[in-house]
Amino acid sequence: MEINSKIEKAKKGDQIAFTFLLDHYWNEVYAFMLKRTENETIAEDITIETFSKAFDKIGSYNAEFQFNTWLIAIAKNVYIDLLRKKKTSLFIEITDNEDQQAYNIADPTPSAEDALIKEQNLSRLLLCIKELKPHYQEVIQLRYFQEMSYQEIAVKINEPLSSVKVKLLRAKKLLAEIIERNR
């Protein structure tokens, strides 16, 4: 009964409900994916993407089904997509000679124009970040400008690791929407 209440609140955008659902189902989805992938990093990435997709589409959740079943179905689809991407990338073959040519072409030193463009892009990015809510600004700042790990961020803002991951995902998604809107 409490789960259905939290789902309804999450559908209305309640952040506490999202956090509750994440904390409640994280281990189940993660364990499910870990069993299939046998890789902690991949299982964690899939779990993060699963919750991100689920929270984006929570309005389409059908209460006739168990919420965890719905999450597992999303996780399976994310995993299948990952396998498809891996499979297609395996067919790209590059000879050593082609690899060396590509390496020789790339000039790592930025030109004056590159430096100017980078500076302008950074100032535009900072303006977009300022449009985010303060708690999203904070996680973006800590992760990408102070280069803190997820665990360090969790300690700094006194929140569970899983909440930090989803908050960062949501912040990146909102930031992408702001950037797109400002183009």
N, C-alpha and C positions, 0 to 999 in steps of 0.2 A: 504494500500500500504506500509506504514512504517513497519507494522508487518511482511509482507513477506520479506522485506529487512533485518530486524533483524533476521528472521529465517535463511535466507541464510547465513548471517554473522556468526550466531551461528553454523551452519553446518560446517563452516570453522574454528571453535574453538575460535571465538571472544568472550572474557570474558565480554566485555561491552554489547554485544548483549544478552548473557545469563542473565546478571543482569537485562537488560531492560525487557526481557520476564518474568522473575521471578517477578519483581515488578508489571508488567502490569497485570499478571494473578493470582498472589498469592491470592488476596481477593476472587476472583470468585471460585477458587478451594477449598479454605478453607471454605467459606460459604456453598458450596455444601456439603462438608463432615461434617461440623458441623450440618447441618440440618439432616443428616442421622445418625450420631453417638450420637448426643446430649451430646458430651463430648469434651471440648476444647483441651485437651491434645492429645486425640486419633486423632481428626481432624487435629491437627497441625502435628503430626507424619506422618499421611497418606499423607498430603500435601507435606511435606518434601520428603518423599519417592517417591511421584508422580513426583516431579520436578527432583529428582535424576535420576529416570528411564527415564523420558522424555529426559533429557539432554544427557544421555548415548546413547539413541536410536534416537536422533534427525535426524540423517541421513536417517532413515526409514520413517520420516514424509511425508505423501502424501498431497501435497498442494491443492488437490481437496476438501479436508475437512477443516473446520474451525479449527484453532489451539486449541482454547478453547475446542472444541468438542473432539479433540484427547486427551487433558489433562484430561478431565472429564472421558473419557473411561479408561485411565490408572488409575485414582483415583478409579474408580469403581472396577477394577481388584485388586488393592492393598487392598481395603476394603474387597472384597470377600476372598482373601488369608488370611487376618487377621481373618475373621470369621471362616474360615476352621481350622486355627491353634488353635483358641480358643475352637472350638467344639471338636477337638481331645484331647486337654489337659483336658477337663472336665471329660473324662472317666477314668482318672488315679486316683484310690482311694488308700489311704494309711491309715492304722489304726494308732491309737495313739501309740500303742506298737511299730509298725514298725518305726514310726517317731522318737520315743525316742531312739530306737536302732541305727538308722542312726546318730542321734545327739551325742550319746555316742561314736561312732566310730571315728568321726572327731576330730582330735587333732589340735587345732588352732595354736599351737606354731610351727614355722618353724624350721626345723633341720639345721645344718650347711651346708649340701648339698643343701637344699632348698634355703638358703640365697645366696650361691654361684651361683646357677642356676639363681636366680632372678637378681643378679648383672650382670651376663653375658648377660642375655636376655635384660636387660635395656640398656647396652652399645651397643648391636646389634641394638636395636630399635632406639637409638639416631643416630647411623650411617645412618640408613634408612631414618630417618626424615631429615637429612642433605641433602639427595638427592632431596627433594621436593623443589619447587620454594619458595623463601623467604616469600611470602604472605601466602602460605599454612603452612609453618613452624611456622609462627607467630600465626595463629589461633589454631594449634595443641598445641603449647606451652601454650597459654593463657587458653585454655579449660582444658587440661589434666594435665598440670604440675602446673599451677597457680590456677586451679580449678575455673575459672571465669564462671559466667553464660553467656548465649548467649547475654543477654541485656548488661552486663558489657563489653563484647567483642565489641559489636556494638558501644558503647560509646567510648571505648579505641581507636578503629581503625577508628572511624568516618564513619561508613557505616550502611546502613539500616539493621535491624534485620534479615529480610528475606535473604539478601545477605550473612550475617554471617552464617546462617544455611546452605545454599547451599554450601558456600565456605568450611565449615567444612565437609560437606558430601563428597564433591569432594576431599578434602585433605585426608580423611580417605580411600576413594576408591583408590586413587593414592598410598597412603602408603601401603595399602594391596597388591597392585600389585608389589610394590618395594620389600616388604617382601617376597612375593611368588617367585619373580625372583631371590632373593638372597639366597634362600634355597638350 
